Every structure is written in C-alpha cells, then in structure tokens.
C-alpha cells in the first residue's frame, strides 16, 4: 500500500474541517441526533465552530428559524470537501497459476 505524505494528509484534513465561525443546528432533547426532517417543530441548539470544537451559540424555536440563523453557506462548505475520483481503477491482479504442474494419474 502506498503511504501518503503527512503534509498531503494534513492539507486534505484542513479542507474538510469547518472554518471558524461556521454554524450548525442540532436538535435538543434526550433522543440521539437525527435528520432535520424527523421533527421539524422541535427546538434546535445553534452551535458555532471556534477552531477546535463546537460551542453553544443559541437556541432556535424550530428547524426554519435554525436554518435562518445558521445561514446559507452550505454550498461553500460542500465545495471544501473533495470528491473521490471514480475513474481510477486498481491494477488488475495477476491470474492464479499453480506452482507445480499437475498430472492426472
């Protein structure tokens, strides 16, 4: 397996990380985090990325007000994540060949 240089890995990791000031909405309650469509009327916690962790920044009444608060920068965030290259295939393996010649008795 080819090892990737640490500098390239760190650069790819930095591209995927949120920028300081980015906001996201998380549902409040005892249930685990779910998709936004599950309970759109539930209150949402607004979290802000400070460069190291997500910190609480406020509370929104429902999904719509949370979306208004977090902003519409989803497109710029999605552009930072690189997509895999689907056109490259791994090299073809060599066919299996027996090591000894087999003769039927």
ChimeraX attribute file (.defattr): number of C-alpha atoms within 10 A of each C-alpha:
attribute: neighborCount
match mode: 1-to-1
recipient: residues
	/A:1	3
	/A:2	4
	/A:3	5
	/A:4	8
	/A:5	8
	/A:6	9
	/A:7	9
	/A:8	10
	/A:9	10
	/A:10	10
	/A:11	10
	/A:12	14
	/A:13	11
	/A:14	13
	/A:15	14
	/A:16	14
	/A:17	14
	/A:18	18
	/A:19	16
	/A:20	13
	/A:21	12
	/A:22	17
	/A:23	22
	/A:24	20
	/A:25	24
	/A:26	20
	/A:27	25
	/A:28	15
	/A:29	11
	/A:30	6
	/A:31	7
	/A:32	8
	/A:33	10
	/A:34	10
	/A:35	9
	/A:36	14
	/A:37	8
	/A:38	9
	/A:39	12
	/A:40	15
	/A:41	13
	/A:42	14
	/A:43	19
	/A:44	24
	/A:45	20
	/A:46	22
	/A:47	20
	/A:48	21
	/A:49	18
	/A:50	14
	/A:51	13
	/A:52	10
	/A:53	11
	/A:54	17
	/A:55	14
	/A:56	15
	/A:57	13
	/A:58	13
	/A:59	18
	/A:60	21
	/A:61	13
	/A:62	17
	/A:63	20
	/A:64	12
	/A:65	14
	/A:66	23
	/A:67	16
	/A:68	10
	/A:69	16
	/A:70	17
	/A:71	11
	/A:72	10
	/A:73	10
	/A:74	11
	/A:75	8
	/A:76	9
	/A:77	15
	/A:78	11
	/A:79	11
	/A:80	15
	/A:81	14
	/A:82	10
	/A:83	8
	/A:84	7
	/A:85	7
	/A:86	6
	/A:87	5
	/A:88	7
	/A:89	7
	/A:90	5
	/A:91	6
	/A:92	6
	/A:93	6
	/A:94	6
	/A:95	6
	/A:96	6
	/A:97	7
	/A:98	7
	/A:99	6
	/A:100	6
	/A:101	6
	/A:102	7
	/A:103	5
	/A:104	3
	/A:105	3
